Amino acid sequence: MTQLEVRRFVACPFSAAVELAERAVNRLSDLYLSPFAPLGERAVFAAASTPDLSDEARKHDALLLAWRPQSQRLFPDFRGVLTVRPKYSGVWLQLSGAYTPPYAAAGKVFDIVAGRSIAKRTMHRLLNDLAAQIEAEYNAEKRDAQMA
C-alpha cells in the first residue's frame, strides 16, 4: 500500500474553510482523475464528514474521501482524508491517503518508477480544483456581505 500526502494554501479564513471545503467536495459527484491532459479517467467519488481527531487544538470536521476509477486500468482505488489547518490569513488544505498499486509485483515496480508521481500530481490537481472553488465561493460570499 502506498501512502501519500499533499497540501495547498487556500486564501480563506479557517472559520469558513471547513464548510466551504465540504461544499466543494460534495459537488464532485463525478470526478475526472488526471495528473495532466490527456491522461485521465472518470471515477465514482464518495465523501463523508467525520470529526477531525488529528487536530488536538480545535474541534472541527475532516472529510473522508474515496474514489474508484470506472475501468481501473490507469488508476487504483483511493481512500483518504481531507483536513484543514490554519496558516497565516488562510488555511492549508491537506489530502492524505493510500492506494494499492494494481498488477501485483509489476504494479509495485511501476509505482516506484512513475506511479507515485502520477498519484501525487492527481492529488495536487484535485486540491487545486477544490481550492479554486473554495476561494471563489468565499470571495463571492464576502462581496455579497459587503453589498448588503
Residue, then its C-alpha position, 0 to 999 in steps of 0.5 A: m500500500t502506498q501512502l501519500e500526502v499533499r497540501r495547498f494554501v487556500a486564501c480563506p479564513f479557517s472559520a469558513a474553510v471547513e464548510l466551504a471545503e465540504r461544499a466543494v467536495n460534495r459537488l464532485s459527484d463525478l470526478y475526472l482523475s488526471p495528473f495532466a491532459p490527456l491522461g485521465e479517467r472518470a471515477v465514482f467519488a464518495a465523501a463523508s464528514t467525520p470529526d477531525l481527531s488529528d487536530e488536538a487544538r480545535k474541534h472541527d470536521a475532516l472529510l473522508l474521501a474515496w474514489r474508484p476509477q470506472s475501468q481501473r486500468l490507469f488508476p487504483d482505488f483511493r481512500g483518504v482524508l481531507t483536513v484543514r489547518p490554519k496558516y497565516s490569513g488562510v488555511w492549508l488544505q491537506l489530502s492524505g491517503a493510500y492506494t494499492p498499486p494494481y498488477a501485483a509485483a509489476g504494479k509495485v515496480f511501476d509505482i516506484v518508477a512513475g506511479r507515485s508521481i502520477a498519484k501525487r500530481t492527481m492529488h495536487r490537481l484535485l486540491n487545486d480544483l477544490a481550492a479554486q472553488i473554495e476561494a471563489e465561493y468565499n470571495a463571492e460570499k464576502r462581496d455579497a456581505q459587503m453589498a448588503 
